[in-house]
């Protein structure tokens, strides 16, 4: 049973020590889990904590950390920009990228399981009234004025209280305030709880031909 909050605070985190701790402990998407502490510390201190284009917002419930959302407006290849600015970390980033590619090749022969999984989710997807777009998923390119949300995370004991929705609303609001024209996210096929959170936060969610979801929220819709 989830925690019943009385006081919820959503705030932008600028403390690089706290950012590094959150990334190391709770950021489960690639390539962060494959990087060493020295890379994470540099990323937290010199990028997330100091750059206007990077957003890490936390949710505190009754004074306790309950989750976070991470976003940026640097385009889908922002790790390349990080490597250019910090060439000392290029070997670690290259090794992480190679391991990601190798893992993807290992998983590829089992791709038919995705279709089986999709068949089991079709009714739930219909209930959510999600439209299908006749195109594969792709991020908006760098320089397009798009914000990207790679990950939103809520601790298990705080789920069910709407924290993910509040985090998504606030991070998109900050991106729009800083000039983003649209905020986007990629959602895996099986993650319907995340789909519901994005829908409740005002995002339009589409099922793509690559059997995953694209979530979009435009600045014009946010201002209404």
HUZIUR-V584416 format. One record per backbone hydrogen bond with DSSP energy under -0.5 kcal/mol. CO is the residue of the C=O (numbers start at 1). NH is the residue of the N-H. Records with the same first field share a line. If there is no record, write none. Layout:
CO=NH + NH
This chain:
3=5
7=62
9=11 + 60
11=58
14=16
15=19
16=20
17=21
18=22
19=23
20=24
21=25
22=26 + 27
23=27
26=28
29=32 + 33
31=34
32=35
36=40
37=41
38=42
39=43
40=44
41=45
42=46
43=47 + 48
44=49
47=51
51=54
53=73
55=71
56=13
57=69
58=11 + 60
59=66 + 67
60=9 + 62
61=64
64=61
66=155
67=59
68=153
69=57
70=151
71=55
72=148
75=78
77=80 + 81
78=82
79=83
80=84
81=85
82=86
84=87
86=89
87=90
89=93
90=94
91=95
92=96
93=97
94=98
95=99
96=100
97=101
98=102
99=103
100=104
101=105
102=106
103=107
104=108
105=109
107=110
108=111
110=113
111=114 + 115
112=116
113=117
114=118
115=119
116=120
117=121
118=121 + 122
121=125
122=126
123=127
124=128
125=130
126=129
131=207
133=135
135=209
140=76
141=144
145=181 + 182
147=184
148=72 + 150
149=186
151=70
153=68
155=158
156=159
157=3
158=161
162=166
163=167
164=168
165=169
166=170
167=171
168=172
169=173
170=174
171=175
172=176
173=177
174=178
175=180
176=179
181=219
182=147
183=217
184=149
185=215
187=213
188=191
190=192
191=195
192=196
193=197
194=198
195=199
196=200
197=201
198=203
199=202
203=205
204=216
205=131
206=208 + 214
207=133
208=211
212=208
213=187
214=206
215=185
216=204
217=183
218=222
219=223
221=224
